[in-house]
Amino acid sequence: MKANRNSENLIVRESIFFALMQLMEKKKFDDITITEITNRAGVSRMSYYRNYVEKKEIILSYMDELFETYWENIHSKPQDDFQSACLYFNYFRENKKLLFHILESGLTQFILEKHNLYLQTIFKDLYNQVTLESTKEKYVIDFLSGGLFKTLISWAEGGMQESNEYMAKIVCELMEL
């Protein structure tokens, strides 16, 4: 019974997310109401509030899933920096509709919030073998995470014209400086 409830909850969350994405094609995020989301998703307000307190949680929880999947993929099989960077750009390319909606709505802080949380953890784990002073390590990780975030935003604002591999090559070259 619990597995069935989790499956139903997943369907509700996905329906709400995709409804929000459809609505963001026509309206700014701040102008979209919970009623519009629930009507488009075909779910009740009770179902909505069982999953979310506020609208931004719809995007943030989806981004959690995105970064968790990325984390699992780079952890499940050994990857070099280039492969990890290609995978990073690939994930955002696969979710470019979300990324473009976030940019168009002026919500880049949503990306930054999750980006910092996950990538700082990832970089800390990846560079754990390197013995840096704790203060220096923090700054190096902040630098890498912030630089990658800004690169992602610039790439998205430019329409993602460059390939994932090209972007990964740039990032890897910058990391070697």
N, C-alpha and C positions, 0 to 999 in steps of 0.2 A: 504494500500500500504506500509506503514512504517513497519508494522508487517511482511510483506512478505520480505522486504529488510533485516530486522533483522534476519529472519530465514535463508535467503540466506547467510548472513554474517557469521552466526554461522556455517553453513555447510562448508564455505570456511575456516574458522579458524580451524575447526576440521580436515578437509582434510589436511591442512598444517601441523598441529601438528602430525597427524598419518604418514604423509609422512616423516617428520623429524625423528620420532621414527624408521621407517623402514630403513632409510638411516644410522642412528646411529648404527644399527646392523652390518653394513659393513664398516663404515668409522668413523673417529674421527669428532667430532663436528666442529672443526676449518677447516677441509678439505672439508666440505659440502658447496656447492654453492647454492645461491638463485635459479639459473636455475635448479639445480637438485631437489630442494624442489618443485618448481612450476610444473616441468614436472611430478614428482611422484604424486603430489596432483591433477594434472589435472586442475590447475587454472592459470590464467594469472599473469604476473609480476605486472600488475596494481592492481589486486586483492590482491596480496601479500602486496604491498606497501600501499594499502588502510588500511591494518590492522597492519602492523609492519614496523618499521624503520630499525631494525637490527634483526639478527637471534635469539639472546638470548631472545628477547621479546616473542618468541613462547613459550619457556619453562617457562619464568616468568609469562606470562598471564595464562598458564595452572595451574601453582602453585597457583596463586591468586584464581582461581576457586576452587582448592582443599582445600585451607585453609578457603575460604569463606563458602564452604559447611560444613566443619568441625565445624566452628564457629556457623553456623545456627543450626546444629544438637545438639551441646551441649547447645545451648541457648533455643531451642524449647521445650525441656523437661528436667526437673531437673536431673542432673547426679552427682554422687559422683566422687571423684578424680580417683578411680579405673576405673569406667565406661568411664570417659573422656579419660583416658590414653589408655584403650583398643581400643576405637574408633580412637585415634591418630595412634596407631600402625596398626590398621586395614586399615586406609586410605592409609598409605604408603605401606602396603602389597598389597593392591588392585592396586597400581600404582608402583609396584616394577620394572617393565620394564623401566619406566621413571627414577626411582631412580638409577637403575644399569647403565643405559646409562650415567647419569650425573656423577656417580662415575668413570666409565671407561674413561670418557672424561676429568676428572680432573676439573669438574665444580661445586664442592661442594659449592663454594661461592654463586651460584644461590640459593641453598637450604638455606644456612645460611641467605642470604639477606631476603628472604620471611619468613623464620622461625622466625627471630628476629622481623620483622615487625608485624606479626600476633600473635605470642605467647606472646610477651610482652603485647600486647593489651588484649589478653585473660587472662593472669595471672593477669594483673592489674585489670581487671573486676572481676575475680574470688576472688581475695584477697582484694577487695575494702572494705570488711567488717572489715578486720584486720586494726587496726590503727597503722601503722608504721610511723616513721619519714620519710619525703619525700626522703631524701638521702638514708636511709636504705632501704626503699621500692624499690627504683631503683636498688640497688645492689642485693636485694633478687630476683627481677624479672629477672635481667640479669643472675644471677646464675642459676635459674630454667630453663630459656630458653636455655642458653648455655649448661647446663648439659643434657637436653633433646635432644638437637641437636647432641651432641657428642655420646650419647647413641644410637640415631637413626643411625648415620653413622657406628658405630661399629657393630650394629646389621645387617645392610645391608651388610657391608663388610664380615661378617660371614655367609652370605647366608640366613639370616632370619630363622635360624633353630629353634629358640625358638618361642613358641606361643605368640600371642598378649597378652594373659592373664598373661603369665609368665613375659613378659616385663613390663606390667602395674604394676604387683606386685612389681617388683624391683624398678620402678620409685616411686611408692607410699611409699615404705619403705625408700627410700632415702629422700623423702620430709619430713618424720617424724623425721629425725635425727636432 
